[in-house]
């Protein structure tokens, strides 16, 4: 088997999970084992320990794994009855539950796999020569995890590990993890004081500090201005609405679980909105429309609220309230393809501004429906065919590389997802373009055509920069906190060499602030070198040092981030350069 | 008595209310009268009619008032026992309720006043010669009103009227009302398609159409940019938070009635936030602070939610969710005066940008606490004295005219209110600057002073432009929908004379859009005159007409709003002029 194939890697890692469990059972014989699957880049195993363990115990377990591994010559398959199987796990309610399930309450045999002295209930999928192949592994961390992922169940102890075919690959992966740790947006968010959380305010509800808020404001203005240029109509609609609105849209049954409980106001039930579309449709309905107005591209920086379990929350990546750069394009059916195409133009433009490359940093996924599944997807075969064809066509005409994914569509139509990987290699849908042939009927959207008759439009749902919170998390990690000049909270640090130069520094500050450059003066009673180090630690793009020599020339000594010395420049000259780099959104 | 004095005007109008009731009782004898006070600029009287009446009935009632008035030579005072008084109002539960109350359940006599044949229970306060003085009145409108203002009581019919000492004053007032009707923001909001409401979304929750949203965006950016320039730290904090936060801040008992019901999330109760302060304090607490950072001016365009009865909702003026340009300045006690002064500088600057004049369009009110009222106001005499003195000092040093109002302070300290009158003459608090010596204790806010010890700051709460919704309502009415160029949703209308000129018009459009000027092309198959009329009706500041002559000169014929013909200008020349007027926020 190809040692780089996903199948081989999965077998390798699952085998390593067996090895982990074998070591744990030898060291902590009173432990109850549960399950240990392969995951992306590694594996985990969940245990119920009779004593608390910590990261400090991992080296000991790892050493035991290496010791055991030598005696594992292969994986032997055995079949046991349910009763025999249960005897292998005295008092282990988790395994007993699985055995009942897999044996269909005793009707079927259960497969076990044995390596050396260790065996375990398992469906199979292992390497042939564990003693040779299971060499390049490392245990990474310990976390809590509910049995079967449900918070109603007991919390177990999960041990994560990674395993690779070669030492080089393992080392590379560990290096990536180290890098990712340094880039972790939660860590950088704290270090650079970009955002914070408060127990009193509540979980999953970030508070953006002045510096993080500056980046967010720049992002938001950039996206709004760019959309306005491209003919979007930006609006503001309320963040709460009557429950009836989401019943009308048909979202309620599909989204109920993600919505928060209703708030009663004068006998009516109001919801924190989980999506913007019905709000934009109500706005559309406030006026009659003509074919001449089509397409109408309603856009909004919309605050949305979706329930996430507290255990799932993670920095800005998974939150309970987020701001989506959302839009709903109401257009005539023959305009749909060109509108979808224009959305992809916009998305690619934005990606390019952030320095992201198609294929490397993101790729397209065409998410399709399932004609058979009438519960999950609105029934209308002809419309599904038409819409799926239209989206596929756009991607083909653009010569964009894309994968197709069955059963990933929205209930109202197929969509193009822009998939991005974060620094940990986890893939997520960052932005989507969705074709909708359902909402227009539910809301009775129409416009008057050339013949004076009412005609139904189609609707395209799309996000351009996705959720601001999630995009911010992504960008912090992508840039490792070193934002391009235009996004940097502080763009220029001023470092006067001594107190004599404060007056001049203040003059320079004023001069640059007039050009809308964000300045911070580092004038504390500390050594100049310390102050430069401080500004560099805060990843300020430009550090301007000034002493007698610079004052004489009415200039500043310019250091670009990354310790690049640009020499002495006139203040005005520097201002022009910086302004131009901001306008052009230069990345260096 | 001085005929312009508030006392005389009140007597005049209350007398006129008697006259209204007299006429109603003659025309509709089965009516039950209730109360009829003087109000600002007029009076009303609430009745329970046995038949519905409408605006169409007002002329008849008015005619009857004029007829009766001639026989009214004065107001005679009488005293009746409670039982005698009740006999005057057979079956009238409202009057009987009042009589029980005023007579302290029969213990005291009740005063009545008689004019001509009419008499009524009344505490007094009338004119001496009704037949001469009650001449310049007009009935204005009919509305529903709950008995004693409580929605739990029966809905009565309220008739509004106005009355003045002279015909000139009456006519002027009626003209003002006519003007106000034309300026009504609800009417203009619809005509100019600025905002709308949807029953499906819910009451008091405006949806901002693209044009209204453009004005709002310009307003928001203006205020944020101006605040940033003045050293404010703009942040984003969540619109919901745990109920516990508002208990910690002490707001909950005071604001409970204005807050919406809690939402339960994983066993915790969350509230739609009614104010921003505790959110900003939690952000402050996320980092240690030094005296060198003081003052820290946390600002936010904060969405807030406060309950309003559906009957109280009115356009953008009274809504259930609004966006407040809010800020909380954390500073050292000796910095407080200069910070309050800087806030007033900002407020006056903004007012001046909008073309508002101190004294005419707004005035200051110093709202004080009440040392005796320990329920409503936090007990701390020394702090109240210090803070009230500080605020008064600022106003005095500015030589600002201000009135003082007892018992109008916030529970945590005194405040300066900026009072504005809307086009209907109704006065409202538009912005406030509040001194707070309570929150810092509840949140244990502190900073490290020069000696390395923790010291308590003070907090100044302020809004600069108030609630965006309410300010927008005010500005729509103030400008009668004709926004200054920088705020106008469409800044320039392009009117090509005929189809031959469309290509040129599109070229001009592109050229101006590159200068960030908001353009609309009026190129429908209608006469040029109609298209100009259309654009003028939409109050577009500049209409550029272009035909052969203009094309030849690479120019446009410029008409400024108000039908001012500026002649032919080069396109570039016009662009520069328009850009400059936008930058300078010129009002004409």
Interface residues (C-beta under 8 A of the other chain):
Chain A: X193 X196 X198 X200 X201 X202 X205 X206 X207 X208 X209 X210 X213 X214 X216 X217 X221 X224 X229 X233 X234 X235 X236 X237 X238 X239 X240 X241 X242 X244 X245 X248 X260 X261 X263 X264 X265 X266 X268 X270 X272 X278 X279 X282 X283 X285 X286 X287 X292 X298 X303 X305 X307 X309 X310 X320 X321 X513 X524
Chain B: X193 X196 X198 X200 X201 X202 X205 X206 X207 X208 X209 X210 X213 X214 X216 X217 X221 X224 X229 X233 X234 X235 X236 X237 X238 X239 X240 X241 X242 X244 X245 X248 X260 X261 X263 X264 X265 X266 X268 X270 X272 X278 X279 X282 X283 X285 X286 X287 X292 X298 X303 X305 X307 X309 X310 X320 X321 X513 X524
